[in-house]
Amino acid sequence: MANTKQHILIAGGAGYIGSQMALMLAEAGHAVTVLDNLANGHADAVAVSGARLVTGDIGDAALVGWLLDEVRPDAVLHFAALIEAGQSVREPERYLENNHRRTLVFLDVLTARDAPPPLVFSSTAAVYGEPETIPIPEDHPTKPINPYGESKLLVEQALAARADSHGLRWAALRYFNAAGADPEARLGERHEPETHLIPLALHTALSKRAEMVVNGGDYDTPDGTCIRDYVHVLDLCRAHLLALEHLRNGGESDAFNLGGGEGRSVLQVLQTVERVTGKALPVRHGPRRPGDPARLVADIAKAKRVLNWEPTMSDLDTIVEHAWAWERKRPG
């Protein structure tokens, strides 16, 4: 998309990744319109990019129809979703309603237009469920173990169905652990409540939390703690640009893993936080969380080969350094 200026509609563009995406697009000279109900997003995060914010829900067919007619976007990026796997187990209907059914409304309106614009969908590694192989390739069986993963997989299936019925061109990007922040500390994670490891550790370093609780220390890993694959938010955003370029150039609709390409344990993350911040973290070991696999690491060979994508900022030190700068500056 580097040489073609476009108008991009971002659903869920006031959230963590969506707002960073809006900023990247705006800085590249594209026009950006954000549709977000602000249930979890932040209007001031959209303002950073200068994008236009339309407050509303993707499940509002009349609003979506009006917006598509007015904007006539060249492409659509879909980030709008609830994202907490544990919460989805407690509130399954809420996740299926918000993530799946409202997206179906959005897709119905989008594909009612002649030649619907290409769509890049924010999916998740949670579609795989318990890993059978490590690293996890895209052809791994999709057996989600929580409603969050199920809701995302259902959307992927809906995208494929609308490709057949309406010619929708799409890419589903299966994130592993999104992390980090804008290098200039303009944007970063602001979840309420926060459940992600790196911001929680940084909040502990800032004495906003009394301690870090490590869930399980007896996994079959080198240090006994879970291993996860962290990918910098800017690397994720670049993958969206490359996915749009892939679709615009006639590439096939498909799903792609996005990760850093290597696993880091919980203790490795905490040690990196201590090194970057210069703060010793009080740590308490607790029991395992139900359903936490020992290892989740992405096979990213397909994204490298097809999209020409390479994670260039996803080393753990860079991720933590950028997140630390953000946490010391963030609003509130």
SULMOWO-V100120 format. One record per residue. N is the residue number from 1. RES is the residue in one small letter. PHI is phi in whole degrees, 0 to 359 (* if undefined). PSI is psi in degrees with one decimal (none if undefined). Layout:
N:RES:PHI:PSI
N:RES:PHI:PSI
This chain:
1:m:*:5.3
2:a:298:-35.1
3:n:255:0.8
4:t:238:112.6
5:k:280:130.8
6:q:228:168.3
7:h:253:118.3
8:i:249:130.9
9:l:263:124.8
10:i:246:110.8
11:a:277:125.1
12:g:79:31.2
13:g:276:5.9
14:a:259:2.0
15:g:271:-171.5
16:y:303:-58.7
17:i:278:-38.9
18:g:299:-39.7
19:s:290:-35.4
20:q:293:-35.8
21:m:296:-43.3
22:a:299:-40.8
23:l:295:-44.3
24:m:298:-42.9
25:l:294:-44.7
26:a:297:-41.0
27:e:293:-22.6
28:a:273:0.7
29:g:95:6.1
30:h:277:152.4
31:a:278:137.8
32:v:229:129.2
33:t:241:130.1
34:v:252:131.7
35:l:247:117.7
36:d:208:136.9
37:n:276:-3.4
38:l:62:20.1
39:a:295:-37.0
40:n:231:-8.1
41:g:270:179.4
42:h:225:123.0
43:a:300:-35.5
44:d:291:-22.8
45:a:290:-34.2
46:v:290:-38.4
47:a:300:-28.5
48:v:303:-37.4
49:s:273:-16.0
50:g:79:9.4
51:a:292:156.5
52:r:280:132.5
53:l:251:124.1
54:v:249:116.6
55:t:275:117.7
56:g:175:177.9
57:d:249:142.8
58:i:295:-18.1
59:g:274:1.1
60:d:268:96.9
61:a:298:-40.5
62:a:296:-43.5
63:l:295:-45.9
64:v:299:-42.3
65:g:297:-44.9
66:w:299:-43.1
67:l:293:-41.4
68:l:295:-39.4
69:d:294:-36.0
70:e:282:-46.4
71:v:280:-38.3
72:r:48:62.1
73:p:294:147.9
74:d:281:-22.2
75:a:200:159.0
76:v:232:133.8
77:l:246:129.8
78:h:245:104.2
79:f:250:-7.0
80:a:290:113.8
81:a:188:155.2
82:l:277:145.4
83:i:232:1.7
84:e:265:113.0
85:a:300:-44.6
86:g:297:-43.1
87:q:297:-35.5
88:s:295:-29.1
89:v:291:-36.7
90:r:282:-28.2
91:e:228:63.4
92:p:297:-40.5
93:e:295:-36.9
94:r:299:-41.3
95:y:290:-41.6
96:l:292:-36.4
97:e:293:-51.4
98:n:289:-48.9
99:n:277:-36.0
100:h:260:-59.6
101:r:294:-39.4
102:r:291:-32.3
103:t:294:-34.9
104:l:298:-40.4
105:v:299:-47.5
106:f:302:-45.5
107:l:292:-37.3
108:d:300:-44.5
109:v:292:-41.6
110:l:298:-45.3
111:t:276:-4.1
112:a:286:-16.8
113:r:279:150.0
114:d:293:138.1
115:a:49:67.4
116:p:301:145.2
117:p:293:154.0
118:p:297:149.4
119:l:231:132.6
120:v:249:124.3
121:f:253:133.7
122:s:279:100.0
123:s:256:-159.0
124:t:203:153.1
125:a:294:-13.9
126:a:295:-12.2
127:v:292:-20.2
128:y:278:-29.1
129:g:74:-145.3
130:e:291:123.3
131:p:290:137.9
132:e:263:-24.5
133:t:221:149.9
134:i:230:128.5
135:p:289:163.3
136:i:269:118.8
137:p:272:168.3
138:e:294:-24.6
139:d:272:9.5
140:h:299:144.3
141:p:305:140.3
142:t:259:102.4
143:k:225:72.7
144:p:301:145.8
145:i:251:8.2
146:n:213:159.2
147:p:298:-28.1
148:y:300:-54.8
149:g:299:-38.2
150:e:297:-42.0
151:s:297:-38.5
152:k:289:-39.8
153:l:295:-38.9
154:l:298:-37.5
155:v:293:-42.5
156:e:303:-42.3
157:q:295:-37.3
158:a:294:-37.8
159:l:298:-44.5
160:a:297:-39.4
161:a:296:-40.5
162:r:284:-19.6
163:a:294:-40.7
164:d:288:-40.6
165:s:271:-29.7
166:h:230:5.0
167:g:74:20.1
168:l:294:132.4
169:r:256:130.8
170:w:213:159.8
171:a:222:134.9
172:a:251:119.6
173:l:258:112.5
174:r:270:97.2
175:y:289:145.9
176:f:267:-112.6
177:n:256:101.0
178:a:292:137.1
179:a:203:173.9
180:g:88:-171.5
181:a:204:170.4
182:d:305:130.9
183:p:302:-24.8
184:e:267:9.5
185:a:60:31.6
186:r:274:-27.4
187:l:216:152.6
188:g:187:-166.9
189:e:286:135.1
190:r:215:57.2
191:h:276:143.4
192:e:230:111.4
193:p:282:160.2
194:e:276:133.4
195:t:232:-4.0
196:h:275:144.4
197:l:300:-50.6
198:i:295:-50.6
199:p:298:-34.5
200:l:297:-41.5
201:a:295:-38.9
202:l:291:-35.4
203:h:297:-35.7
204:t:294:-41.5
205:a:297:-29.4
206:l:271:6.2
207:s:63:23.9
208:k:277:-16.3
209:r:231:149.0
210:a:284:-31.9
211:e:198:164.5
212:m:258:130.2
213:v:257:120.8
214:v:266:118.4
215:n:273:94.0
216:g:93:126.9
217:g:232:16.9
218:d:236:26.2
219:y:285:160.1
220:d:280:67.7
221:t:224:164.6
222:p:305:-38.0
223:d:248:7.8
224:g:87:-5.3
225:t:252:159.3
226:c:300:146.7
227:i:249:130.4
228:r:228:163.4
229:d:252:114.8
230:y:257:135.4
231:v:230:132.6
232:h:293:141.0
233:v:302:-34.2
234:l:289:-33.2
235:d:295:-38.6
236:l:298:-45.9
237:c:298:-41.3
238:r:298:-34.5
239:a:296:-34.9
240:h:295:-42.5
241:l:299:-43.0
242:l:292:-34.5
243:a:294:-41.5
244:l:297:-42.3
245:e:297:-40.7
246:h:302:-46.4
247:l:291:-41.4
248:r:297:-31.4
249:n:272:10.6
250:g:93:8.7
251:g:294:154.9
252:e:287:145.1
253:s:296:139.2
254:d:190:173.9
255:a:251:144.8
256:f:223:134.5
257:n:285:141.5
258:l:230:114.8
259:g:210:178.6
260:g:282:-16.0
261:g:92:0.2
262:e:211:157.2
263:g:263:144.8
264:r:233:137.3
265:s:280:163.9
266:v:303:-44.4
267:l:293:-35.1
268:q:297:-39.9
269:v:296:-45.6
270:l:295:-38.1
271:q:296:-38.2
272:t:294:-41.3
273:v:300:-43.1
274:e:296:-41.1
275:r:293:-44.2
276:v:290:-41.6
277:t:273:-20.7
278:g:73:17.5
279:k:245:136.1
280:a:278:129.8
281:l:265:127.6
282:p:289:123.0
283:v:238:135.5
284:r:235:134.4
285:h:270:127.3
286:g:244:-176.5
287:p:287:164.3
288:r:299:151.9
289:r:271:137.1
290:p:303:135.3
291:g:83:5.5
292:d:276:109.3
293:p:294:155.4
294:a:293:-40.1
295:r:226:136.9
296:l:222:105.2
297:v:226:136.3
298:a:274:141.1
299:d:270:111.1
300:i:254:16.7
301:a:298:-35.1
302:k:292:-44.7
303:a:297:-37.0
304:k:295:-44.3
305:r:286:-47.1
306:v:274:-42.9
307:l:266:-9.3
308:n:60:38.9
309:w:261:141.2
310:e:220:127.5
311:p:287:113.4
312:t:255:-10.1
313:m:236:12.8
314:s:264:15.0
315:d:291:148.1
316:l:297:-37.9
317:d:298:-44.0
318:t:296:-44.1
319:i:303:-49.0
320:v:291:-40.3
321:e:301:-44.6
322:h:291:-40.2
323:a:293:-35.4
324:w:293:-43.3
325:a:299:-40.1
326:w:294:-45.9
327:e:298:-31.7
328:r:281:-12.1
329:k:244:-19.8
330:r:304:151.4
331:p:301:139.4
332:g:80:none
